[in-house]
Amino acid sequence: MLAKRLVPSMPVPARLGGSLASELSERAQKLDDAGADELLIDLSEALDGNREGALEVLGKIAGTVSIPVIALGARDLPTAQALIDAGADRLVVRWEADHPWILSASERWGTTSVVSLLAAHEACPANARQSCALGAGELMVRVDPARPFDPQALREVSESVSVPIMVAGPFGAPEHARHALLEGRADAVVVPLDQVEAAGGVIELERYLSAAGIVVRGAS
């Protein structure tokens, strides 16, 4: 079994100020030190409320950690370019059937820099294949905690494409992350920071997955 990735997700609030950028970069460094494989920075709210502040936070985090930083929140190419310039290694681009700007992003930065985000109700083989055809180098399926988790549906998506699949929480229960990696054949799980901390931190979550027979990159 290929090693799976554990990716904590850190939200950046819309209201920024004071020492928040330093505090968030310190939390990011702790996740890096604990063995996280990558870090997802969710700037969706921050970019709407304080664009320059959001870019400052992203730049500070990217300059602090040694692991790849994935940025979520861009809705157009100029904003995506600003995220890349601030230090993001990869971008999460929202899949839209009627406005597939995934193609423009992949042409500018390459397929390995673009992750196509599909909501749970959009995650089907046809949409997954379209994302790949447009140039996405990886897919991210965001689960809906209000709906029963269906690893079989995820597996159908995973088996329909050749690119890696990330599954993003919040997860209704820790075992849903395990099911996503095993039965769903996902390559990575994106776990919100509060759920990582509730599980005892990155190390404990990796141990939990390892105990289920899942090879995790950062697990010792």
matplotlib code that plots the C-alpha trace (Angstrom):
import matplotlib.pyplot as plt

x = [0.0, 1.3, 1.7, -1.3, -1.1, -2.5, -3.3, -4.5, -6.7, -6.3, -9.0, -8.0, -10.8, -12.1, -11.2, -7.4, -5.2, -2.7, -0.5, -2.8, -0.5, 2.3, 0.0, -1.2, 2.3, 3.3, 0.4, 1.4, 5.0, 3.8, 1.8, 4.9, 7.0, 4.4, 4.6, 1.8, 2.5, 1.0, -1.0, -4.2, -4.8, -8.5, -8.6, -12.2, -13.4, -10.2, -9.9, -13.4, -12.8, -9.2, -7.3, -4.0, -4.1, -5.0, -2.0, 0.3, -0.9, -0.3, 3.1, 4.1, 3.0, 4.6, 7.9, 7.7, 6.9, 8.9, 6.0, 3.9, 1.2, -2.1, -4.3, -8.1, -10.2, -9.3, -12.3, -10.4, -7.0, -5.7, -6.4, -4.9, -1.7, -1.5, -1.7, 1.1, 3.2, 2.6, 4.0, 1.3, 2.7, -0.7, -4.2, -7.6, -9.8, -13.6, -15.0, -17.8, -19.5, -20.3, -17.1, -14.2, -11.3, -9.3, -8.0, -6.6, -5.0, -3.4, -2.1, -0.5, 1.0, 1.0, -1.3, 0.7, -0.2, -4.0, -6.4, -10.0, -12.6, -15.8, -18.6, -20.0, -23.0, -20.8, -18.3, -19.1, -16.9, -18.0, -17.2, -13.9, -12.9, -13.8, -11.6, -8.7, -9.3, -9.2, -5.8, -6.3, -3.5, -5.4, -9.0, -10.4, -13.8, -15.4, -17.7, -21.0, -21.2, -25.0, -25.2, -24.2, -20.6, -20.5, -17.0, -18.3, -19.3, -15.8, -14.2, -16.1, -14.6, -11.1, -11.2, -12.4, -9.3, -5.5, -4.8, -4.6, -7.8, -8.0, -11.0, -11.8, -13.7, -15.2, -15.8, -18.8, -16.5, -12.8, -13.5, -14.9, -11.3, -10.2, -13.0, -12.1, -8.5, -9.3, -12.7, -12.8, -9.2, -8.4, -4.8, -5.1, -7.4, -7.8, -8.8, -10.0, -7.6, -10.2, -10.7, -7.0, -6.7, -9.7, -8.0, -5.0, -2.9, -1.2, 0.8, -2.2, -4.3, -1.5, -1.2, -4.9, -4.7, -1.6, -3.3, -6.0, -3.3, -2.9, 0.6, 0.9, 3.8, 4.6, 3.9, 6.8]
y = [0.0, 3.4, 5.8, 8.1, 11.8, 13.5, 17.2, 19.5, 22.3, 25.7, 28.4, 32.0, 34.3, 37.3, 39.7, 39.9, 42.0, 42.2, 39.2, 36.8, 36.2, 35.2, 33.0, 31.2, 30.7, 29.3, 26.8, 25.8, 25.2, 22.9, 20.9, 20.7, 19.6, 16.9, 15.3, 16.7, 15.9, 19.1, 22.1, 23.4, 27.1, 28.0, 31.7, 31.7, 34.2, 36.1, 37.0, 38.5, 40.5, 41.6, 40.5, 42.0, 40.7, 37.2, 37.3, 38.4, 35.5, 33.0, 34.4, 34.2, 30.6, 29.6, 31.2, 29.3, 25.7, 23.2, 21.2, 22.1, 24.7, 24.4, 27.5, 27.5, 30.5, 32.0, 32.6, 34.1, 34.0, 37.3, 36.2, 32.8, 34.5, 36.5, 33.3, 31.7, 34.9, 34.8, 31.3, 28.8, 25.6, 24.5, 25.9, 24.5, 25.5, 25.1, 22.9, 24.6, 23.0, 26.3, 28.1, 25.7, 28.1, 25.0, 25.0, 28.5, 27.7, 24.5, 26.2, 29.0, 26.9, 23.3, 20.4, 19.6, 23.0, 22.6, 20.7, 20.5, 20.8, 18.9, 19.0, 15.7, 15.9, 16.8, 13.9, 11.4, 9.8, 12.1, 15.3, 13.8, 12.9, 16.4, 18.0, 15.9, 16.7, 20.4, 20.0, 19.2, 17.2, 16.1, 16.0, 17.0, 15.7, 17.6, 15.4, 16.6, 15.7, 16.1, 13.1, 9.5, 8.9, 6.7, 5.2, 3.2, 6.4, 7.7, 4.5, 4.9, 8.4, 7.1, 4.3, 6.5, 8.7, 8.3, 11.4, 11.3, 11.9, 14.0, 13.8, 16.9, 17.0, 17.9, 14.2, 13.0, 10.6, 9.7, 6.4, 8.2, 9.3, 5.7, 4.5, 7.2, 5.9, 2.2, 1.5, 4.8, 4.4, 8.0, 9.1, 11.8, 13.1, 16.8, 17.1, 20.4, 21.7, 21.4, 17.7, 17.1, 18.6, 16.7, 13.4, 14.3, 16.0, 14.9, 12.1, 10.5, 10.7, 9.1, 6.3, 5.8, 5.4, 3.2, 0.9, 0.3, -0.9, 2.4, 3.4, 7.1, 9.1, 10.9, 8.1, 6.8]
z = [0.0, -0.9, 2.0, 2.6, 3.5, 6.5, 5.7, 8.5, 7.4, 9.1, 8.5, 8.5, 9.8, 8.0, 10.8, 11.0, 13.1, 15.9, 16.3, 14.5, 11.6, 14.0, 16.0, 13.0, 11.7, 15.1, 15.0, 11.4, 12.6, 15.4, 12.8, 10.6, 13.6, 14.5, 11.1, 9.0, 5.3, 3.9, 5.2, 3.7, 4.5, 4.0, 3.1, 1.8, 4.4, 4.9, 1.2, 1.2, 4.4, 4.2, 1.0, 1.9, 5.5, 4.1, 1.8, 4.6, 6.8, 3.9, 3.2, 6.9, 7.1, 3.8, 5.0, 8.3, 7.5, 5.4, 4.2, 1.0, 1.6, -0.3, -0.5, -0.8, -1.5, -4.9, -7.2, -10.1, -11.8, -10.3, -6.8, -7.6, -8.9, -5.6, -3.6, -5.6, -5.3, -1.5, -1.3, -2.0, -3.5, -4.8, -5.3, -4.7, -7.5, -7.2, -9.9, -11.8, -14.8, -16.5, -15.7, -15.7, -15.0, -13.9, -17.5, -17.2, -13.9, -15.1, -18.2, -16.1, -13.2, -14.4, -13.5, -10.3, -8.9, -9.3, -7.1, -8.3, -5.4, -5.8, -3.2, -2.1, -4.4, -7.3, -6.8, -9.6, -12.2, -15.0, -13.1, -11.9, -15.4, -16.6, -13.9, -15.1, -18.7, -17.8, -16.2, -12.5, -11.1, -8.0, -6.9, -3.5, -2.5, 0.4, 2.5, 3.9, 7.6, 7.4, 5.0, 5.6, 4.5, 1.5, 0.9, -2.1, -4.0, -3.2, -4.5, -7.8, -8.2, -7.2, -9.7, -12.5, -12.7, -12.4, -10.3, -6.5, -4.5, -1.3, 1.0, 3.0, 6.3, 8.6, 9.2, 11.2, 13.1, 13.1, 11.4, 8.4, 7.6, 7.9, 5.6, 3.1, 2.9, 3.0, 1.4, -0.6, -1.8, -1.2, -1.2, 1.5, 4.1, 4.9, 8.5, 10.1, 12.7, 15.5, 14.7, 14.6, 18.0, 19.3, 18.2, 20.3, 17.5, 14.3, 16.0, 17.7, 14.5, 12.5, 15.1, 14.9, 11.1, 11.3, 13.8, 11.1, 8.7, 6.8, 5.9, 6.8, 5.5, 8.8, 11.2, 13.1]

ax = plt.figure().add_subplot(projection="3d")
ax.plot(x, y, z, "-o")
ax.set_aspect("equal")
plt.show()
